[in-house]
Amino acid sequence: FSDYALALSPARKGADANERAARLRKEAELQTAGVNARIAYFDWVRAQAQLAIAEASLASSKARVEDGSIGLDAGTVTSADALGLQGLAASAELGVMQAQSFLRLAEQNLRITAQYHGPLQLGEDLSAQPAEISSFGSLEELINHGQENRAESQALRKSETALKHGVDGANVNLYPRLDGFVNLSHANPNQAFFPPSNEWNTSWMVGLNLSWRLDGYLNTKAQVRELEANANVMRAQSHSLDRA
């Protein structure tokens, strides 16, 4: 009876809080995976843009080298200037190679992050003007919004709540335990009848039992301290995330 009256409600509330915390952690992981995939995509887009810029720079450098060669033959460009133009062209060629390497790495990172094996193509018109960004509010409002609504913060708070309900449920064991019992016996002979006789008799018994155990009290104290310490850890992690 004491378990139904005192322990059932904290156990149910704790289980509900743990389930909600698990769902929030899953949501946070999905959001993190989505953000990482978008970052990898735009890294790949940026790598393509850098390669296009490097190739255009190389083409321009090669054209200048050709012009310098003509000028050198005509005597309007010195040998030092012609060599300088060749050096710029070599640097531009190195830039193209570096851009190609970065593009390969960005593409590999995108495929790994997104777990995608098909052909890659741009999913938007990068030459179009971006949409205007509406006001999101002040920095303080954004921080407060993040602290209240981020799935990671909510999951930590729900885990702390579940541990607090666990403390309430464990505290029940500090008090005497009230049990009810009922017994119905139909036997031959029935030990409840005296003197014993060789006949069938029915007896019944209903009662309450109030008990308390010292070892249970001491074990519960230790369990409560452990749960409270874990709740403090969750609270500290939540505060740390809020500060971050």
N, C-alpha and C positions, 0 to 999 in steps of 0.2 A: 504493500500500500504506500509506503513512504517513497519508493522508487517512482511509482506512477504520479504521486503528488508533487515530488520535488525534482526528480532527475530527468523525467521524460521531456519536459519543455526545454531545458537547456540543451539536451542532446539533439532534439529536433532543430532548434535554432542554430546550433553549432554545425550540424550537417548541412543545413541550407546555406550558411555562410561559406562553408568550405566548397560547396558546389558552385556558388556564385564566384568565388575567388578563382576556381579552376577555369570557369568560362571566361573570366576577364583575362587571365594569363594567356589563354588560347587566343583571345581577340588581340592582345598586345603582340603576340608572336606573329599573327597574320599581318597586323599593321606594320611591324618592323620588316617583315619579309617584303611587303609591298613597297615600302620606302626604299629598301636596299635595291630592289629590282628597278625602280624608277631612276635611282642614282646611277646604277650600272648602265641603263639605257642612255641617259644623257651624257655619260662619259663616252659611250660609243659614238653618239652624235657629235660630240665635241672633237673626238679623234678624227672623224671624217672631215670636219671643218678645218682642223689643223693640217690635215694632209692636203686638202685642196689649196689652202693658203701656201703651204710649202712648195707644192708643185707649181703654183703660179709664180712664186718667187724664183724658183729654179729656172722657169721658162724666161722670165725677165732677165735673170743673170746671164743666161746663155746668149740672149739677144745682145746684151751689152758687151759680152766677150766678142761676139762676131763684129759688132760695131768698132770695138777697140782694135781688133785685128785689122780691119780695113783702115782705121785711122793710123795704125802703126805703119802699114805699108805706104800710106800717103804722107807720113811724116808729121801728122797733126797730133799724135798720141805718143808719149814716151814709152819706153820698154817697162819702166817701173809701173806706170799706170796700167798698161796691158796686163802685167803680172798681178797687179792688185785686183783687176776685174776677174781674172782667172781664180784668184783666191776666194773672192766673193761667190763665184759660181760653185767652187768646191764646198764652201760652207753651206750654200743653199742645197747642194746635193746631199750633204750630211743631214741637213734638216729634214729632207724628204725621207731618208732612211729611218731617222728617229721617229718621224710621224707615222710611217708604215709599221714600225715596231709597236708603237703605242696603240695603233688601231687594232693590230692582232691581239694584243693583250686585253684591250677593252672589249673586243668581240668575245674572246674566250671567257672573260669575267662575266659578261652579260649572259652567255649561254649557261655557265655554271650556276649563276645566281638565280636565273629564271627557269632553269631546267628545261631549256628550249633547244631543239636540235634542227628545226627547220630553217629555211632561208630568212635572213634578216633584211628588213626594209624599213625605211622611215615611215612612221605612222602619222605624221603631221607635216604641214607646210611650214618649214622653218623660215621661209622668206616673208611670210605674212607678219603684219604688225601684231604684237601680243595684245591681248585684251587688257583693259585698264584694271588695275588691282584696287578693289574697294578698300575702304578703311577698316581695319580689324580692331581698332581701339588702341588705347594706350598700352605701353609696355607692362605696366602694373596689372591692367585688366587681362592681358594675354597670359601673364604668369599665373594669376588667380584662376583663370579658365583652365590652364593646363594642370594645375595642382588639383583641381576638383574633378576634372573629366578624363584625364589620361587613364587608360586601362591599367597601366602598371601601378599607379597610385591607388586606384580603387581596389585592385587585387590585394595589395598589401593591407589596406584598411579592413577589407573583408576577412583576411587571414587573422588579423589581430582580433577582430570581433569574434571569430570562431574560437580562438584560444580563450577569450574572456568567458564565452559560454561554457567552454570546457572547464574553466575554473569553477564556475557556478555548479556544474554537474558534479565535479569532484568533491566540492564542499559538502555535498549531501552525506558523504560517508563519514563526516565528522560527528554526525548526530546519531542517536539511537535508531535502529532499523525496526520498522513495524511490519510484521508479516501476518497474513491471515492463513488459516489452514482449515481443511475440512476432510473428514475421513468417514467412509461408509463401509461397514464390514458385514457380510452375510456368510457365516461359516458354521461348520459342524466339526468339532465343538467351537463355540465362540468364546475367546479368552476373556471377553468383557463380562461374561456371566459366571457367577460363582454360586454354588459349586459347579464345576464342569459337568456337562451332561451330553449324552449322545443324541443330540437333536440340533436342528437348524435354528439359529437365532440371528437377528439383525441388530446391529448397534451402530451408532453414529456419534460423531464428535465434531464440534465447530469451536474455533477459538482464535485468539490473537496472541502473537508472540513478540515481545519487545526485547531487543538484544543490542549489545554494544561491545565492540572488540577493541582492546588497546592497540594491538598490532595494526589493525585497520586504520585506527586514528593516526598513528605515527606514519604509516605508509602514505596516507592521504595528504598529510602535511607536506611530505617530500614531493608528492606528485603536484600539489598545488603550487609549490615554489617553482618547480620546473616549468609548469604551464605559464605562470606569471613572468618568468624570465624569458620564455619564448615570445610572449606577447610584447615584452619590452624590446626584444630584438626587432620584431616586426614594426613597432612604433619608431624605433631609431632608423630603420631602413626607409620608412615612409618619409620621415623628416629629412633624411639625407637626399632622397629623390626630389623632394620639394625644393630644397636649397639648390640642387643642381638645375 
